[in-house]
Amino acid sequence: MVGLKPITEDNFVDAFNLSLAPGQEEWVSHPVRSLAQAYVYRDQYQPIGDSAHIALTCHKDNRVALALYEKKGFTATGAVYDDEVELAMTLE
């Protein structure tokens, strides 16, 4: 089961030692890169009023993931970072 919890002084080494499952390297950023991006951009995507803006990136060639995100209501923003495209949605 996947879960989220804050990174603290007690678990940050475990967070940096996360690894990808075999076959994911082609589609997923290295966990350290993802953690660094989350830290850098942590203040940019905060809920405003009664809605929340959610953004994510996905490898541009990962058609299965892109189709899944679009089915769930995400749309491409036009932003591209290396080989990843950004998708976003606003919850109401």
C-alpha positions in Angstrom: 0.0 0.0 0.0 1.2 3.5 -0.8 1.1 6.1 1.8 2.3 9.7 2.4 3.9 11.0 5.5 6.0 14.1 6.3 9.8 13.9 5.9 11.3 14.5 9.3 14.8 14.4 10.9 14.0 10.8 11.9 13.2 9.5 8.4 14.9 11.8 5.8 17.7 9.3 5.2 15.1 6.6 4.4 13.5 9.1 2.0 16.7 9.7 0.2 17.3 5.9 -0.1 14.1 5.2 -1.9 14.6 3.3 -5.1 12.6 2.6 -8.2 11.2 -0.9 -9.1 12.8 -2.5 -12.1 11.4 -1.1 -15.3 10.4 2.2 -13.8 13.6 4.1 -14.6 12.3 4.9 -18.1 9.1 6.6 -16.8 9.8 7.9 -13.3 12.2 10.5 -12.1 14.7 9.4 -9.5 13.2 9.7 -6.0 15.8 12.2 -4.9 15.0 14.5 -7.8 11.3 14.2 -7.0 11.9 15.1 -3.4 14.1 18.1 -4.4 11.4 19.3 -6.7 8.7 19.0 -4.0 10.9 21.0 -1.7 11.7 23.8 -4.2 8.1 24.1 -5.3 6.3 23.4 -2.0 4.9 26.9 -1.7 3.6 27.3 -5.2 0.7 24.8 -5.1 -1.4 25.7 -2.1 -5.2 25.5 -1.9 -6.8 28.9 -2.5 -10.3 29.6 -1.3 -12.6 26.7 -2.0 -10.5 25.1 -4.7 -7.2 23.4 -5.0 -4.8 23.2 -7.9 -3.0 19.9 -8.5 -0.1 19.6 -10.9 2.1 16.7 -11.8 4.6 15.7 -14.4 4.7 12.6 -16.5 7.2 11.3 -19.0 6.1 12.5 -22.4 6.2 9.0 -24.0 4.3 7.2 -21.1 1.1 6.9 -23.0 -0.6 4.7 -20.4 0.0 7.1 -17.6 -1.0 10.1 -19.7 -4.2 8.4 -20.7 -4.9 7.6 -17.1 -4.3 11.2 -15.9 -6.4 12.6 -18.7 -9.2 10.2 -17.8 -9.1 11.4 -14.2 -9.5 15.0 -15.4 -5.9 16.3 -15.7 -5.1 18.4 -18.8 -1.7 19.4 -20.2 -0.5 22.8 -19.3 2.0 23.1 -22.1 4.9 23.2 -19.7 7.7 20.7 -20.5 10.6 19.9 -18.1 13.3 17.7 -19.8 11.3 14.7 -20.9 8.3 15.3 -18.7 5.1 17.2 -19.5 3.1 19.0 -16.8 -0.6 18.2 -16.3 -2.9 20.0 -13.9 -6.5 20.0 -12.6 -8.4 22.2 -10.2 -10.7 20.6 -7.6 -13.9 22.4 -6.8 
